Amino acid sequence: MRELYPEIDARVTGMLDVGDGNRMYWEESGNPDGKPVVFLHGGPGGGSSPTHRRLFDPDAYRIVLLDQRGCGNSTPHASGPTADLSANTTWHLVSDMEALRQHLGIERWQVFGGSWGSTLALAYAQRHPERVSELVLRGVFAVRRSELDWYYGGGAGNLFPEEWQRFLAALPPEKRDGDLIEAYGRLLNDPDPAVHEPAAVAWSVWEASLIALHQRQALIERFAEPRFATAFSRLENHYFRHGAWLAEGQLLADAGKLAGIPGVIVQGRYDVVTPATTAWELHQAWPGSELVIVDDAGHAYDEPGILHHLVTATDRFRG
């Protein structure tokens, strides 16, 4: 069973001015002459972590991590009282990736993304296929209405009724039967911390409670930290309210644009955050893709079976 590579430090870090008042944190680790790979974190708003460097052979890869607009070490942070998300869209993030690629002098890179990171990876690869050497995706999410309705319309709540009740409890009683994403949006964008922080924590903890096949208390506690939760929930809600600025079903409809790009999709069978049907449909629409269903896993990238297949894929593509 493959495991993470040993811990490594970032070799170089920077803040790239991507416009609209935003500065994007990026870092490089591994071999400066190695094969370029960019890791795209989830959320949106989850931020990158030093652990993510360990998915790649540091002797073979030039490993690039970034924090998307509004989260992690990027500025301004979406938890701020005057956070403006008007210039934070899927296509801004795609442009930011291109700006970073050019800044680093990279011709083509492997794109690795899980959950929301898979969404961004697909959007980027479909717009810039000539810049992508391979795709490694996990927990595929296409931001379709059916996926949002499953997660925020009670579908997943049938499996986690206790957590679902806590998620609903953060809303006024009269708002618990309507569009919950919109209802949460009003609370999350209220300038009063007494209003937006409890809503942010409830939104964030709902996701943290469902990520792994077996709940992880330490992860739930991290997602409940108010600064993280506020940025995470505001960004997710902002993107979901707008359908991630994608036409309904766009990423699957345009999967033919990925023809010729080698790719591996790793999907947990019991992933209730991004159910396996989307990964299956993407695989059917993407010529030459490989789909690996892990029968004893949920959504988290570091569940043993998922991790094994992700590292196996990056090892295969290291060239």
C-alpha positions as CSV (number, residue, x, y, z in Angstrom):
1,M,0.0,0.0,0.0
2,R,1.5,3.3,-1.1
3,E,1.9,6.1,1.5
4,L,2.8,9.7,1.5
5,Y,6.4,10.7,0.8
6,P,8.4,12.1,3.7
7,E,7.9,15.6,4.9
8,I,9.8,18.3,2.9
9,D,10.1,22.1,3.2
10,A,9.1,24.6,0.6
11,R,12.2,25.6,-1.4
12,V,10.8,29.0,-2.5
13,T,7.6,30.9,-1.7
14,G,6.1,34.0,-3.2
15,M,3.0,36.3,-3.5
16,L,1.9,36.9,-7.0
17,D,-0.2,40.0,-7.8
18,V,-3.1,38.6,-9.9
19,G,-5.0,41.8,-10.1
20,D,-8.3,43.1,-8.5
21,G,-6.3,43.8,-5.3
22,N,-5.5,40.1,-4.9
23,R,-2.1,38.6,-4.1
24,M,-1.9,34.8,-4.5
25,Y,0.4,32.7,-2.3
26,W,2.5,30.1,-4.1
27,E,5.3,27.8,-3.2
28,E,7.7,25.3,-4.8
29,S,9.3,22.2,-3.3
30,G,11.0,19.1,-4.6
31,N,13.3,19.0,-7.6
32,P,13.7,22.4,-9.4
33,D,14.6,20.6,-12.6
34,G,11.8,18.0,-12.1
35,K,8.5,17.5,-13.9
36,P,6.2,20.4,-13.0
37,V,3.0,19.6,-11.1
38,V,0.4,22.0,-9.6
39,F,-1.8,20.9,-6.7
40,L,-5.3,22.5,-6.5
41,H,-6.9,22.4,-3.1
42,G,-10.5,21.9,-2.3
43,G,-13.3,24.1,-1.0
44,P,-13.2,26.5,-2.6
45,G,-11.5,28.1,0.4
46,G,-9.8,25.1,1.9
47,G,-6.2,26.3,1.2
48,S,-3.1,24.2,0.7
49,S,-1.2,22.3,3.3
50,P,2.5,21.2,3.6
51,T,1.1,17.6,3.6
52,H,0.0,18.1,0.0
53,R,3.6,18.3,-1.0
54,R,4.0,14.6,0.0
55,L,1.7,13.3,-2.7
56,F,4.6,13.6,-5.1
57,D,8.1,12.1,-5.4
58,P,10.3,15.0,-4.5
59,D,13.2,13.7,-6.5
60,A,11.1,13.6,-9.7
61,Y,8.7,16.5,-9.4
62,R,8.9,20.3,-9.3
63,I,5.9,20.6,-6.9
64,V,3.8,23.8,-7.1
65,L,1.2,24.6,-4.4
66,L,-1.0,27.7,-4.3
67,D,-3.7,29.2,-2.2
68,Q,-6.7,30.3,-4.3
69,R,-8.1,33.8,-4.0
70,G,-9.4,34.7,-0.5
71,C,-8.0,31.8,1.5
72,G,-4.9,30.3,3.1
73,N,-2.0,32.8,2.9
74,S,-3.5,34.7,-0.1
75,T,-4.7,38.2,0.5
76,P,-7.2,39.7,1.1
77,H,-8.7,36.9,3.2
78,A,-12.4,36.2,2.8
79,S,-12.9,36.2,6.5
80,G,-12.2,39.9,6.7
81,P,-15.0,42.3,7.6
82,T,-14.8,44.1,4.2
83,A,-14.2,40.9,2.0
84,D,-15.3,41.6,-1.6
85,L,-15.8,38.4,-3.6
86,S,-17.0,40.1,-6.8
87,A,-13.6,39.3,-8.5
88,N,-13.5,35.7,-7.1
89,T,-14.9,33.3,-9.7
90,T,-13.9,30.1,-11.4
91,W,-12.5,32.0,-14.4
92,H,-10.5,34.4,-12.2
93,L,-8.9,31.3,-10.6
94,V,-8.2,29.8,-14.1
95,S,-6.5,33.0,-15.1
96,D,-4.5,33.0,-11.9
97,M,-3.2,29.6,-12.6
98,E,-2.1,30.7,-16.1
99,A,-0.4,33.8,-14.6
100,L,1.5,31.6,-12.1
101,R,2.5,29.1,-14.8
102,Q,3.9,32.0,-16.9
103,H,5.6,33.6,-13.9
104,L,7.4,30.3,-13.1
105,G,8.4,29.8,-16.7
106,I,6.6,26.4,-17.0
107,E,5.5,25.2,-20.4
108,R,3.2,22.3,-19.4
109,W,2.4,20.9,-16.0
110,Q,0.5,18.0,-14.5
111,V,-2.7,19.2,-12.8
112,F,-3.8,17.4,-9.6
113,G,-7.0,18.3,-7.9
114,G,-9.6,16.8,-5.5
115,S,-13.1,17.8,-4.7
116,W,-13.4,21.5,-5.7
117,G,-9.8,21.2,-6.9
118,S,-11.1,18.6,-9.5
119,T,-13.6,21.2,-10.7
120,L,-10.9,23.9,-11.1
121,A,-8.6,21.3,-12.8
122,L,-11.3,20.4,-15.3
123,A,-12.1,24.0,-16.0
124,Y,-8.5,24.9,-16.5
125,A,-7.7,21.8,-18.7
126,Q,-10.7,22.4,-20.9
127,R,-9.7,26.0,-21.5
128,H,-5.9,25.4,-21.8
129,P,-5.5,21.7,-22.8
130,E,-2.1,22.5,-24.4
131,R,-0.7,23.4,-21.0
132,V,-1.7,20.1,-19.3
133,S,0.5,17.0,-19.4
134,E,-1.8,14.8,-17.3
135,L,-4.7,15.1,-14.9
136,V,-5.0,13.3,-11.6
137,L,-8.5,13.9,-10.0
138,R,-10.1,12.7,-6.8
139,G,-13.7,13.1,-5.6
140,V,-15.0,14.7,-8.8
141,F,-17.3,17.6,-8.4
142,A,-19.0,19.3,-11.4
143,V,-21.1,21.9,-9.4
144,R,-24.3,20.7,-11.1
145,R,-27.7,21.5,-9.5
146,S,-28.2,17.8,-8.7
147,E,-24.9,17.6,-6.8
148,L,-25.8,20.8,-4.8
149,D,-29.3,19.5,-4.1
150,W,-27.9,16.2,-2.8
151,Y,-25.6,17.9,-0.3
152,Y,-27.6,21.0,0.7
153,G,-31.1,19.7,0.0
154,G,-31.4,16.8,2.4
155,G,-30.0,13.9,0.4
156,A,-26.8,13.5,2.4
157,G,-28.8,14.3,5.5
158,N,-30.6,11.0,5.2
159,L,-27.3,9.3,6.0
160,F,-26.2,11.8,8.7
161,P,-29.4,13.0,10.4
162,E,-27.7,14.3,13.6
163,E,-25.3,16.5,11.6
164,W,-28.1,17.6,9.3
165,Q,-30.2,18.8,12.2
166,R,-27.2,20.8,13.5
167,F,-26.8,22.3,10.0
168,L,-30.5,23.3,9.9
169,A,-30.4,24.7,13.4
170,A,-28.2,27.5,12.4
171,L,-30.9,28.9,10.2
172,P,-34.1,30.7,11.3
173,P,-37.0,28.2,11.5
174,E,-38.8,29.8,8.5
175,K,-35.8,29.3,6.3
176,R,-35.2,25.6,6.8
177,D,-37.5,24.4,4.1
178,G,-36.4,26.6,1.2
179,D,-33.1,27.2,-0.7
180,L,-30.6,26.6,2.1
181,I,-27.7,27.8,0.1
182,E,-29.4,31.2,-0.4
183,A,-30.5,31.3,3.3
184,Y,-27.0,30.7,4.5
185,G,-25.7,33.3,2.0
186,R,-27.6,36.0,3.8
187,L,-26.2,35.0,7.2
188,L,-22.6,34.5,6.0
189,N,-22.6,38.0,4.4
190,D,-24.0,39.8,7.4
191,P,-21.2,42.1,8.7
192,D,-22.0,41.3,12.3
193,P,-19.7,38.5,13.6
194,A,-22.5,37.4,16.0
195,V,-24.5,36.5,12.9
196,H,-22.0,35.3,10.4
197,E,-19.6,33.3,12.6
198,P,-22.1,30.8,14.0
199,A,-23.5,30.2,10.5
200,A,-19.9,29.8,9.1
201,V,-19.0,27.3,11.7
202,A,-22.2,25.3,11.1
203,W,-21.6,25.3,7.3
204,S,-18.0,24.3,7.7
205,V,-18.6,21.6,10.4
206,W,-21.3,20.0,8.2
207,E,-18.7,19.4,5.5
208,A,-16.0,18.3,7.9
209,S,-18.3,15.7,9.5
210,L,-18.9,14.0,6.2
211,I,-15.4,14.1,4.6
212,A,-14.0,10.8,5.8
213,L,-15.5,7.3,6.0
214,H,-15.0,7.5,9.7
215,Q,-15.5,10.9,11.4
216,R,-12.3,12.7,12.5
217,Q,-12.7,14.9,15.5
218,A,-9.5,16.8,14.9
219,L,-10.6,17.7,11.4
220,I,-14.0,18.9,12.7
221,E,-12.3,21.0,15.3
222,R,-10.0,22.6,12.6
223,F,-13.0,23.4,10.4
224,A,-14.8,25.0,13.4
225,E,-12.0,27.6,13.9
226,P,-13.9,30.8,13.2
227,R,-11.4,32.5,10.8
228,F,-11.0,29.4,8.7
229,A,-14.7,28.6,8.8
230,T,-15.7,32.2,7.8
231,A,-13.5,32.2,4.7
232,F,-14.3,28.6,3.8
233,S,-18.1,28.9,4.1
234,R,-18.3,32.4,2.4
235,L,-16.3,31.2,-0.6
236,E,-18.1,27.9,-1.0
237,N,-21.5,29.6,-0.6
238,H,-20.5,32.3,-3.1
239,Y,-19.4,29.7,-5.7
240,F,-22.4,27.5,-5.2
241,R,-24.9,30.3,-5.3
242,H,-23.5,31.1,-8.8
243,G,-23.1,27.6,-10.0
244,A,-19.4,28.3,-10.2
245,W,-20.0,30.4,-13.2
246,L,-20.4,27.3,-15.3
247,A,-23.3,26.4,-17.6
248,E,-25.3,23.5,-16.1
249,G,-23.3,20.3,-16.9
250,Q,-20.6,22.2,-18.7
251,L,-17.6,20.2,-17.4
252,L,-19.1,16.9,-18.5
253,A,-20.4,18.3,-21.8
254,D,-16.9,19.6,-22.7
255,A,-15.0,16.5,-21.5
256,G,-14.2,15.7,-25.1
257,K,-11.7,18.6,-25.0
258,L,-9.6,16.4,-22.7
259,A,-9.0,13.9,-25.4
260,G,-5.3,13.1,-25.6
261,I,-4.6,14.2,-22.0
262,P,-3.8,11.1,-19.9
263,G,-5.8,11.0,-16.7
264,V,-6.7,9.1,-13.6
265,I,-9.8,9.6,-11.5
266,V,-9.8,8.2,-8.0
267,Q,-13.2,8.0,-6.3
268,G,-14.3,6.7,-2.9
269,R,-17.3,4.3,-3.3
270,Y,-18.9,5.8,-0.1
271,D,-18.1,9.4,-0.8
272,V,-21.2,11.3,0.3
273,V,-19.7,14.8,-0.4
274,T,-19.1,14.2,-4.1
275,P,-21.0,10.9,-4.9
276,A,-19.4,8.5,-7.4
277,T,-22.0,9.1,-10.2
278,T,-20.2,12.3,-11.3
279,A,-16.8,10.5,-11.5
280,W,-18.4,7.7,-13.5
281,E,-20.1,10.1,-15.9
282,L,-16.9,12.0,-16.4
283,H,-15.0,8.8,-17.2
284,Q,-17.6,7.9,-19.8
285,A,-17.3,11.3,-21.5
286,W,-13.4,11.6,-21.3
287,P,-11.7,9.5,-23.9
288,G,-8.8,7.6,-22.5
289,S,-9.4,8.3,-18.9
290,E,-9.0,5.7,-16.1
291,L,-11.4,5.4,-13.2
292,V,-10.5,3.8,-10.0
293,I,-13.3,3.2,-7.5
294,V,-12.0,2.5,-4.0
295,D,-14.6,0.3,-2.2
296,D,-13.7,1.1,1.4
297,A,-13.3,4.9,1.2
298,G,-15.2,8.1,1.5
299,H,-14.1,11.6,0.3
300,A,-10.8,12.3,2.0
301,Y,-7.7,12.2,-0.1
302,D,-5.7,10.6,2.7
303,E,-7.9,7.6,3.3
304,P,-5.6,4.6,2.7
305,G,-7.1,3.2,-0.5
306,I,-7.5,6.6,-2.1
307,L,-4.0,7.7,-1.1
308,H,-2.6,4.5,-2.5
309,H,-4.1,5.1,-5.9
310,L,-3.3,8.8,-6.0
311,V,0.4,8.2,-5.2
312,T,0.5,5.3,-7.7
313,A,-0.8,7.7,-10.4
314,T,1.7,10.5,-9.6
315,D,4.5,7.9,-9.6
316,R,3.3,6.6,-13.0
317,F,3.3,10.0,-14.5
318,R,6.6,11.2,-13.0
319,G,8.4,10.3,-16.3
